[in-house]
Amino acid sequence: MVINNQTRAKGLPVFPWETSEKIFPVYLFYGEEQYMVKQALNSLRNFFLPEEDEWNYELLDGKDISSDSIVNAANTMPFWGDRKMVVVNNSDLFQAKPAQGETSEAEVGAKNDRFLVYLADPNPRTCLVLVVSGKVDTRRKAYKAVEKRGVAIEFAPLKGKALQDWVNREAANRGKIFDSQALDYLLICGGNNLSLLAAEIAKISDYLGDGTRITLQVVQTIAAATQEAGIFQLIDAVAEKQIGKGIRLLREMFTLGEQPVPIALMLARQFRLMLAAKSTKAENLAGILHVHPYAAQKAAAQARNFSERQLKNILQDFLRLDVALKNGKGPPHVLLEAALLRLAIDKQ
């Protein structure tokens, strides 16, 4: 059985063992979204093993042990119980090609053979879970065997409605409900980083206490300042002629370790959006430029504070700044601050 977390109903993390009592002898969890992998492991463990059963939960590192050791662990009988769960992180049974300097193609093949022998007659009391951070080679015999005898679940980064549904569910689990603008703003700040989003939802929940409604103001107050969110605040300050605030925000970003070149690139990107908004409706801007609707609305609102000529001049200045930064024409932090000052002058 093969499952993709993107294709699940409403994109929610409902795993097969939560809707059926059947437990397969082997599972493969793979993909970039490791936060959901951890959720899946916790869910499967809670379903498969009695609460607080530490004796029959074994965690192994596939980089450090042989295939024989994995098979031996799976074949070992449970200790004072009926079931055991063996989790193997960093499994190399499914890698697309051998990692340089680590294992040869022949060694991978030998590992696969031992694993295939086990899967032909698995221990009925053991649930074996193999975890891979990233892609796997679905052509491998090991993958085909898991597909036939167990369940392979790909944990790809959530997008669009699936991501929104996940955030709403996390909030609902804490008795909270997002306003639409608040949800949009949080996704602008956190992107699709589920670890960051979960941490922000937890902080927001603690801040609200018994309150249930998550408003835009609450998210802006509590949400961590990411690079992109900081840039929105920086642009807001410039558009409102608050140059002192803009310089302070810029220096805060420098203090947090942000580098001038990426900040300049993202600032230029925002001004390009603002220029595009001069000739395109906000609702169309999101689709044409492939940006979040909230970002498009924000750019359209900011564009009203500048003339088309000013925006073109600003973009020309950022082009000169890019050349200066790349050619080392001065300290990068000073060059970017000077560009910010010129923005304020041109705004006037």
C-alpha positions as CSV (number, residue, x, y, z in Angstrom):
1,M,0.0,0.0,0.0
2,V,1.3,3.5,-0.9
3,I,-0.1,6.7,0.7
4,N,0.9,10.3,0.1
5,N,0.1,12.8,2.8
6,Q,-1.0,15.3,0.2
7,T,-3.8,13.0,-1.1
8,R,-5.4,12.2,2.3
9,A,-8.8,13.6,2.9
10,K,-8.5,17.4,3.4
11,G,-4.7,16.9,3.8
12,L,-5.2,15.9,7.4
13,P,-2.8,13.5,9.1
14,V,-5.2,10.6,9.4
15,F,-3.2,7.5,9.2
16,P,-4.4,4.0,8.1
17,W,-4.1,2.5,11.6
18,E,-6.4,5.2,13.0
19,T,-9.3,4.0,10.8
20,S,-8.6,0.3,10.8
21,E,-7.4,-2.1,13.4
22,K,-5.0,-3.8,11.0
23,I,-1.3,-3.3,11.7
24,F,1.1,-4.3,8.9
25,P,4.4,-6.0,9.6
26,V,6.4,-3.2,8.0
27,Y,6.0,0.6,7.3
28,L,8.2,3.0,5.4
29,F,8.0,6.6,6.3
30,Y,9.9,8.9,3.9
31,G,10.0,12.5,2.7
32,E,11.0,16.0,3.6
33,E,8.3,16.7,6.1
34,Q,9.9,15.2,9.2
35,Y,7.5,16.9,11.6
36,M,4.7,14.8,10.2
37,V,6.9,11.7,10.3
38,K,7.3,12.3,14.1
39,Q,3.6,12.7,14.4
40,A,3.0,9.4,12.5
41,L,5.5,7.5,14.7
42,N,3.9,8.8,17.9
43,S,0.5,7.9,16.6
44,L,1.5,4.4,15.5
45,R,3.3,3.8,18.8
46,N,0.3,4.9,20.9
47,F,-2.0,2.7,18.8
48,F,0.3,-0.4,18.7
49,L,1.8,-0.6,22.1
50,P,0.3,-0.2,25.6
51,E,0.9,3.2,27.2
52,E,4.4,3.7,28.7
53,D,5.7,0.4,27.3
54,E,9.4,1.2,27.0
55,W,10.6,-2.4,27.0
56,N,9.1,-3.3,23.6
57,Y,10.0,-0.1,21.8
58,E,13.4,-0.2,20.1
59,L,15.0,2.7,18.2
60,L,17.9,2.0,15.9
61,D,20.1,4.0,13.5
62,G,20.4,2.5,10.1
63,K,23.7,4.2,9.5
64,D,25.4,2.4,12.4
65,I,24.0,-1.2,12.2
66,S,23.9,-4.0,9.7
67,S,20.8,-5.4,8.0
68,D,21.3,-8.5,10.1
69,S,21.0,-6.5,13.3
70,I,17.7,-5.0,12.0
71,V,16.3,-8.4,11.2
72,N,17.5,-9.8,14.5
73,A,15.8,-7.0,16.4
74,A,12.6,-7.6,14.5
75,N,12.7,-11.3,15.1
76,T,13.3,-11.0,18.9
77,M,10.2,-11.8,20.9
78,P,8.5,-9.1,23.0
79,F,9.5,-8.7,26.6
80,W,6.6,-9.2,29.0
81,G,4.1,-8.3,26.3
82,D,2.4,-9.4,23.1
83,R,3.9,-6.8,20.7
84,K,7.1,-4.9,19.9
85,M,7.9,-2.0,17.7
86,V,11.3,-1.5,16.0
87,V,12.0,1.9,14.4
88,V,15.0,2.3,12.1
89,N,16.0,5.8,11.4
90,N,18.2,6.7,8.4
91,S,17.6,3.5,6.6
92,D,19.7,3.0,3.4
93,L,17.7,0.1,2.1
94,F,15.8,2.5,-0.3
95,Q,18.5,5.0,-1.4
96,A,18.6,6.0,-5.0
97,K,22.3,5.3,-5.2
98,P,25.0,4.5,-2.6
99,A,26.3,7.4,-0.6
100,Q,29.8,8.3,-1.7
101,G,32.4,6.6,0.5
102,E,29.8,4.7,2.6
103,T,28.3,1.7,0.9
104,S,28.7,0.1,-2.5
105,E,26.0,-1.1,-4.8
106,A,26.8,-4.7,-3.9
107,E,26.5,-3.9,-0.2
108,V,23.2,-2.3,-0.7
109,G,22.0,-5.3,-2.7
110,A,23.1,-7.6,0.1
111,K,21.2,-5.6,2.7
112,N,18.2,-5.7,0.4
113,D,18.4,-9.5,0.1
114,R,18.5,-10.0,3.9
115,F,15.5,-7.6,4.3
116,L,13.6,-9.4,1.6
117,V,14.1,-12.7,3.3
118,Y,12.7,-11.3,6.5
119,L,9.7,-9.8,4.8
120,A,8.9,-13.1,3.2
121,D,8.2,-14.4,6.7
122,P,8.0,-11.5,9.2
123,N,7.6,-11.8,12.9
124,P,3.8,-11.4,13.4
125,R,4.4,-9.7,16.8
126,T,6.7,-7.0,15.5
127,C,5.9,-3.8,13.7
128,L,9.0,-2.7,11.8
129,V,9.1,1.0,10.8
130,L,11.8,2.3,8.5
131,V,12.4,6.0,8.3
132,V,14.1,7.9,5.5
133,S,14.6,11.7,5.5
134,G,14.1,12.6,1.8
135,K,13.4,10.7,-1.4
136,V,13.6,6.9,-1.9
137,D,14.2,4.9,-5.0
138,T,10.8,3.3,-5.7
139,R,12.4,0.9,-8.2
140,R,14.3,-0.9,-5.4
141,K,13.2,-4.4,-4.5
142,A,13.0,-3.4,-0.9
143,Y,10.5,-0.7,-1.7
144,K,8.4,-3.0,-3.9
145,A,8.4,-5.5,-1.0
146,V,7.1,-2.9,1.5
147,E,4.5,-1.8,-1.1
148,K,3.3,-5.4,-1.3
149,R,3.6,-6.5,2.4
150,G,3.2,-3.3,4.3
151,V,2.6,0.5,3.9
152,A,4.8,3.2,2.4
153,I,3.8,6.7,3.3
154,E,5.4,9.8,1.6
155,F,5.5,12.9,3.8
156,A,5.9,15.7,1.3
157,P,5.7,19.3,2.4
158,L,2.1,20.4,2.7
159,K,0.8,23.1,0.3
160,G,-2.3,25.2,-0.3
161,K,-5.5,24.0,1.3
162,A,-3.8,20.9,2.8
163,L,-1.5,23.2,4.7
164,Q,-4.4,25.5,5.8
165,D,-6.4,22.4,7.0
166,W,-3.4,21.2,9.0
167,V,-3.0,24.6,10.7
168,N,-6.7,24.8,11.4
169,R,-6.7,21.3,12.9
170,E,-3.7,22.1,15.1
171,A,-5.6,25.2,16.4
172,A,-8.8,23.2,16.8
173,N,-7.0,20.6,18.9
174,R,-6.3,23.5,21.3
175,G,-9.8,24.9,21.2
176,K,-8.9,27.8,18.9
177,I,-10.2,29.1,15.6
178,F,-8.3,31.2,13.1
179,D,-9.7,34.3,11.4
180,S,-9.0,34.1,7.7
181,Q,-6.6,37.1,7.8
182,A,-4.8,35.7,10.8
183,L,-4.3,32.3,9.1
184,D,-3.0,34.0,6.0
185,Y,-0.5,36.1,8.0
186,L,0.8,33.1,9.9
187,L,1.4,31.2,6.7
188,I,3.3,34.2,5.3
189,C,5.5,34.2,8.4
190,G,6.0,30.4,8.8
191,G,5.7,29.2,5.3
192,N,5.1,25.4,5.3
193,N,7.5,24.7,8.1
194,L,5.3,22.6,10.3
195,S,7.6,22.7,13.3
196,L,7.6,26.5,13.3
197,L,3.9,26.7,12.7
198,A,3.2,24.3,15.5
199,A,5.4,26.3,17.9
200,E,3.6,29.5,17.0
201,I,0.2,27.9,17.4
202,A,1.2,26.7,20.9
203,K,2.4,30.3,21.9
204,I,-0.7,31.8,20.5
205,S,-2.8,29.3,22.4
206,D,-1.0,30.1,25.7
207,Y,-1.4,33.8,25.1
208,L,-5.2,33.6,24.5
209,G,-5.8,31.4,27.5
210,D,-9.5,30.6,27.5
211,G,-10.1,32.8,24.5
212,T,-10.9,30.9,21.3
213,R,-10.6,33.4,18.4
214,I,-7.2,34.0,16.8
215,T,-7.2,37.4,15.1
216,L,-4.7,39.0,12.8
217,Q,-3.6,41.3,15.7
218,V,-2.9,38.4,18.0
219,V,-0.8,36.6,15.4
220,Q,1.2,39.8,14.6
221,T,1.8,40.3,18.4
222,I,2.9,36.7,19.1
223,A,4.3,35.2,15.9
224,A,8.0,34.9,15.7
225,A,9.7,37.4,13.5
226,T,10.9,35.5,10.5
227,Q,13.0,37.0,7.7
228,E,10.0,37.5,5.3
229,A,7.7,38.8,8.1
230,G,10.5,41.2,9.1
231,I,10.7,42.5,5.6
232,F,7.0,43.2,5.4
233,Q,7.4,45.3,8.6
234,L,10.4,47.0,7.1
235,I,8.6,47.9,3.9
236,D,5.6,49.1,6.0
237,A,7.9,51.5,7.9
238,V,9.5,52.9,4.7
239,A,6.0,53.4,3.0
240,E,4.9,55.3,6.1
241,K,8.0,57.5,6.1
242,Q,9.1,55.9,9.4
243,I,12.8,55.7,8.4
244,G,14.0,55.5,12.0
245,K,11.8,52.4,12.6
246,G,13.0,51.0,9.3
247,I,16.6,51.3,10.2
248,R,15.9,49.7,13.6
249,L,14.1,46.8,12.0
250,L,17.0,46.3,9.5
251,R,19.6,46.3,12.3
252,E,17.5,43.8,14.3
253,M,17.6,41.5,11.3
254,F,21.3,41.9,11.1
255,T,21.6,41.1,14.8
256,L,19.6,37.9,14.2
257,G,22.2,36.9,11.6
258,E,20.4,37.8,8.4
259,Q,22.7,38.7,5.6
260,P,22.4,41.9,3.5
261,V,22.3,40.3,0.1
262,P,19.2,38.1,0.7
263,I,17.5,41.0,2.5
264,A,18.1,43.3,-0.5
265,L,16.8,40.6,-2.9
266,M,13.6,40.2,-0.9
267,L,13.1,43.9,-0.7
268,A,13.6,44.2,-4.4
269,R,11.1,41.4,-4.9
270,Q,8.5,43.2,-2.9
271,F,8.9,46.4,-4.8
272,R,8.6,44.5,-8.1
273,L,5.3,43.1,-6.7
274,M,4.2,46.7,-5.9
275,L,5.1,47.8,-9.4
276,A,3.1,44.9,-10.9
277,A,0.2,45.8,-8.7
278,K,0.0,49.2,-10.4
279,S,-1.3,47.6,-13.5
280,T,-3.0,44.4,-12.1
281,K,-5.8,43.8,-9.7
282,A,-4.8,42.2,-6.3
283,E,-7.0,39.2,-6.9
284,N,-5.3,38.6,-10.2
285,L,-1.8,39.4,-9.0
286,A,-1.7,36.3,-6.7
287,G,-2.3,33.9,-9.6
288,I,-0.1,35.7,-12.1
289,L,3.0,36.0,-9.9
290,H,2.3,32.8,-7.8
291,V,2.3,34.6,-4.5
292,H,0.0,34.1,-1.5
293,P,-3.3,36.2,-1.8
294,Y,-2.4,38.0,1.5
295,A,1.0,39.0,0.0
296,A,-0.7,40.3,-3.2
297,Q,-3.2,42.4,-1.1
298,K,-0.4,43.8,0.9
299,A,1.6,44.7,-2.1
300,A,-1.4,46.4,-3.7
301,A,-2.0,48.5,-0.6
302,Q,1.7,49.5,-0.3
303,A,1.8,50.4,-4.0
304,R,-0.7,53.2,-3.4
305,N,2.0,55.1,-1.5
306,F,4.3,55.2,-4.5
307,S,4.0,56.5,-8.0
308,E,5.0,54.3,-10.9
309,R,8.0,56.5,-11.5
310,Q,9.2,56.2,-7.9
311,L,8.9,52.4,-8.0
312,K,10.9,52.2,-11.2
313,N,13.6,54.4,-9.7
314,I,13.7,52.3,-6.5
315,L,14.1,49.1,-8.6
316,Q,17.0,50.8,-10.5
317,D,18.6,51.7,-7.2
318,F,18.3,48.1,-6.0
319,L,19.9,47.0,-9.2
320,R,22.9,49.3,-8.5
321,L,22.9,48.1,-4.9
322,D,23.1,44.5,-6.1
323,V,26.1,45.3,-8.2
324,A,27.8,47.2,-5.4
325,L,27.2,44.3,-2.9
326,K,28.6,41.7,-5.3
327,N,31.6,43.8,-6.2
328,G,32.5,44.7,-2.6
329,K,32.0,48.5,-3.1
330,G,31.7,48.9,0.7
331,P,30.5,47.3,3.9
332,P,27.3,45.4,2.9
333,H,25.4,46.6,6.0
334,V,26.3,50.2,5.3
335,L,25.4,49.9,1.6
336,L,21.9,48.5,2.4
337,E,21.2,51.1,5.1
338,A,22.2,53.8,2.6
339,A,19.8,52.4,0.1
340,L,17.1,52.5,2.7
341,L,17.8,56.2,3.4
342,R,17.5,56.9,-0.4
343,L,14.1,55.1,-0.4
344,A,12.9,57.6,2.2
345,I,14.3,60.6,0.3
346,D,12.6,59.4,-3.0
347,K,9.4,58.7,-1.1
348,Q,9.3,62.4,-0.2
